[in-house]
Amino acid sequence: MENYIKICPKCGSTNVGSGYYNSAPHDFCKDCGFGDIKTESIAFTNFPEVKISEIENFRRELKKNK
């Protein structure tokens, strides 16, 4: 069975934290700050979970799509 890890959909970092805002779960990237709560009008973003063996492929795709 392969392990999965949350990854930042903006920068590809796996340094992702979790917290709560108004009792709602919230993920954020500790490296680039993506998903961090900055205003009262918030759009929550789901951070994908990828197989650990697929992290580099995910990061390559992010670079291609920039």
Legacy VTK file of the C-alpha trace (Angstrom):
# vtk DataFile Version 3.0
C-alpha trace
ASCII
DATASET POLYDATA
POINTS 66 float
0.000 0.000 0.000
1.408 3.351 -1.042
1.407 6.422 1.200
-0.126 9.736 0.182
0.816 13.272 1.225
-0.861 16.662 0.858
0.863 18.961 -1.593
0.501 22.663 -2.347
-1.337 23.166 -5.652
0.562 26.437 -6.211
4.247 25.673 -5.495
4.390 21.875 -5.090
5.674 21.965 -1.506
4.756 19.188 0.890
5.288 21.548 3.837
1.528 21.893 4.365
-0.175 22.836 7.620
-3.742 22.550 8.791
-5.859 24.743 10.974
-9.400 25.941 11.533
-11.202 29.127 10.578
-14.723 29.583 11.961
-14.712 25.851 12.809
-13.959 24.910 9.184
-10.792 22.934 8.416
-8.259 24.870 6.382
-4.986 23.802 4.716
-2.155 26.196 3.900
1.359 26.034 2.483
4.041 26.907 5.025
6.485 27.752 2.208
4.558 30.063 -0.142
1.566 30.970 2.061
-1.006 29.744 -0.461
-4.356 29.107 1.166
-3.517 31.359 4.089
-6.449 33.316 5.456
-6.037 36.999 4.668
-9.553 38.471 4.420
-13.098 37.812 5.520
-14.137 36.726 2.002
-12.407 33.375 1.797
-12.341 30.798 -0.935
-11.154 27.527 0.580
-8.894 25.496 -1.670
-8.500 21.753 -1.361
-4.916 20.625 -1.296
-4.583 17.402 -3.287
-3.108 14.263 -1.805
-0.649 12.526 -4.119
1.317 9.316 -3.859
4.742 9.994 -2.406
6.288 8.361 -5.475
4.407 10.855 -7.721
5.537 14.117 -6.057
8.139 14.945 -8.712
5.644 14.295 -11.529
3.155 16.646 -9.839
5.838 19.353 -9.562
6.827 18.939 -13.233
3.185 19.393 -14.256
2.943 22.568 -12.144
5.973 24.037 -13.933
4.529 23.131 -17.338
1.253 24.877 -16.560
2.798 28.153 -15.367
LINES 1 67
66 0 1 2 3 4 5 6 7 8 9 10 11 12 13 14 15 16 17 18 19 20 21 22 23 24 25 26 27 28 29 30 31 32 33 34 35 36 37 38 39 40 41 42 43 44 45 46 47 48 49 50 51 52 53 54 55 56 57 58 59 60 61 62 63 64 65
